[in-house]
Amino acid sequence: MQPAARQQIFFPGALWRRPVFFTLAILSTLGGTLLMLDILRANSLTVLEVVILLLFVVTFGWIVVSFWSALAGFLLQWLRRDPLTLAPQAPVPATPIHTRTALVMPVYNEDTRRVIAGFEATLRDLEGAGEARHFDFFLLSDSTDEQVAGAERAAWQALCKRLPESLRERVFYRRRTRNVGRKVGNLKDFCERWGSQYEHMIVLDADSVMRADCLLDLVRLMQANPRCGLIQTVPIPVRSTTFFGRFVQFAAALYSPMLATGMSFWQMDAANYWGHNAIIRTRAFVEHCGLPSLPGKPPLGGDILSHDFVEAAMLRRAGWQVLLRADLGGSYEEVPSNMLDYAKRDRRWVQGNIQHLGLLNAAGLHPVSRLHFLFGAVAYIASLLWLLMLVLSTVDAVFRALQSEIYFANAYQLFPDWPIVRIGLIISLVVITVALLLLPKVLGVLIALRDRRRAFGGAWRILCGALVEMLFAILIAPLMMVFHAWFVISILLGRNVSWDTQVREGRPVPWGEALRRTLAGTLVALVWGAFTWWVAPVFFWWLTPILAGLVLAAPIVRYSSSLTLGRVMRRLGVFVTPDEASAEPVLQAVAARLADDPALPQHAPLPALPPEQPVRMPIQTL
C-alpha cells in the first residue's frame, strides 16, 4: 500500500487558481464590453442598443471563459505539467491492483452488433494485459424492442461461446422488463443488486471502447486516492466515415486534450461527469447519487435528463473529489455522422442542461458545480442570444440608415447631429472576437506540431486538416446557431424531447430531408439579406458570413454527410487522426468483429446472473 500512497493527488496553488482565472475572464469581458459601449453610444444610446449590449456581455463572456481555459491548457501542455499537481507529467505508476471493478454498459435499443463488438474488444484487451481477473463485465439492457432484445440474447450467447473460460464466467447480461428512469434507473438497478460487491464501476456508453491501460490507470488512481469519488477521461470520437463525422473526430483529437487540460487546471477536485468513460466509487455513488424528480412537468420538470452533471455535483457536495484526467489516452466513443443526427442529439442535451438552471440554488453545492450547471445551459442558450443580437443589430442598423439624413431632429436646433461611425473600434472588436475564437485552435495546432506530429501522420496533415476544419467550422456555425436557438425556444414553449437511440453509423442525408430541415432558415436568410442590402448595404456585408451559411444550409448538410467525400478526404490526408495514422489494436478488433457476421442462435436462453447483495440507493434532496 505504501507505493500507492505516493500517488495521492494534491492541488498546489488551490487558493489562487480559480480567483486568477476568473479575474482574467471578468477583466477581459469588461474590456470587450467597454469597447462595445463606445461603439454604441457614439450617436446616443437607445433602449434597443442597451439590450444589444446586455446580450453582448453574455455571449462575449462565454467566449472569453473558453479562451482563458484553452490558454491555460496550452501553457500546461507546452511546459509538460500536470494540470492537477502542476508537477512534470508522468505516467501512472503500475502498482498492483487489489480491488474489484465492474464494467457496466447500459444500452437501449442499440445496434446489437456494434454493442457486442465494442464490449468484446474492451474486455479482450484487458485479458491481453493479464488483468481481467480484477473486473466483471455487465451489459445492462433496457431495450424495449423485442426484436432487439432477442438479438442481444443471441449475440450474448455467441459472445460467451467465443470467450475463453477465464472470461466467460466474468461476463453478464441483464435485461430490465420495464424502462423505469431511463439510464439513471438502469444504473440504479445494477447498483442496488450488485454494486456492493465492487469498489468501483466504469460506466461505458453503447459506443464506448476503452484500452486496457486506460482502465487500469483509472483503477490505480482510485486505489491511490481514497477521497476520490469519480475520475472522468476525455473520450475521443473514432470510426467516422462521412466528411462531417471525420471533421468532428479530427477536431476532438486535435483540440480536446488541450481544452480538457485547461478545464482540469481550474476545476481541480470539482470537475464534471460526462456520463460515460469514467470510473466511479460505487459506495459513494450509491450513498449520494439517488436522483429525485424535478418539480413540475417536462420539459423543465420530471426526470433529470442530463443526470451526469448532477451526479458529479452530488458527489462533490458529499465531500468526494471529482477529477478530470486529460492525460489518459485510450478512451474512445462514436458520434453522429451528419449534422442532422448531431443536432438531434444536441436537442436532448439542450433540454437537460436548461433543466439545470433550476438547480443553481440547490443546497450545499460546490460553487464550481453551480458553474457547471450555468455553463452547460449557456453553451446552448448563447446561440439564441447570438441570434437575437444579430436580429436586433439589424433593426438598429436599419433604423440608423433610415435616420441618417435627418440632421436637425429638433425645431430650434442650432447645430446638426452628424452621424458618427467608429469604424476603427468596430474593426478592433471584430478582430478581438475572431482572435478569441480562433486562437485556441492555433494553440492546439502548435501543441500537436511539437508533441504529436507523428501521431497525426506528419506536420502537413495536421496543418491541412486544421485549415479545412477551421473553414468548415465557420461555414456551419450559423446553421448550428439556428438549430440550437430553435431547440431553446421549443423547450421554453413546453415541447418535450424523446430519448431515442442515437444513429452513429455513416448515413448520407437525402436531399429531401436536408431541404425539409433547413428550408425555413434559408428563406429567412434570403429575406433578411435582401432587406438589409436594400436599406443598409454596409451592414449587409457584415452579415454575409451568417447569411451564407444559412442560404447554403441544405447543400452543406447533404454533402457533409457524404461517405464518398469522407473517403476522398482520407486519401488526401485531411482529417487524419492518431488512431488512423497508427492503427489502434482495440479499434481494429471492433472493425474485425463487425466484418465477421456469424450465424446467431435462434432461441438463446436468458443468461445466468451473479448472486445479488441488495442495498438501497436513497433518493437525495436538491
Secondary structure, DSSP 8 states (H G I E B T S, - for coil): -HHHHTT----TTHHHHHHHHHHHHHHHHHHHHHHHHHHHGGG---HHHHHHHHHHHHHHHHHHHHHHHHHHHHHHHHTTB-TTT-SB----------S-EEEEEEESS--HHHHHHHHHHHHHHHHHTT-GGGEEEEEEE----HHHHHHHHHHHHHHHHHS-HHHHTTEEEEE-SS-TTHHHHHHHHHHHHHGGG-SEEEE--TT-EE-HHHHHHHHHHHHH-TTEEEEE---EE----SHHHHHHHHHHHHHHHHHHHHHHHHHTTB----SSSEEEEHHHHHHH-B---BSSSTTTSBS-SSHHHHHHHHHHHTT-EEEE-TT---EEE---SSHHHHHHHHHHHHHHHHHGGGGTT-TT--HHHHHHHHHHHHHHHHHHHHHHHHHHHHHHHHHHHHTTT----STT-SS-------HHHHHHHHHHHHHHHHHHHHHHHHHHHHHSTTTTT-HHHHHHHHHHHHHHHHHHHHHHHHHHHHHHHHHHTT----------S-----HHHHHHHHHHHHHHHHHHHHHHHHH-HHHHHHHHHHHHHHHTHHHHHHHHT-HHHHHHHHHHTTT--HHHHTT-HHHHHHHHHHH------SS---------------B---
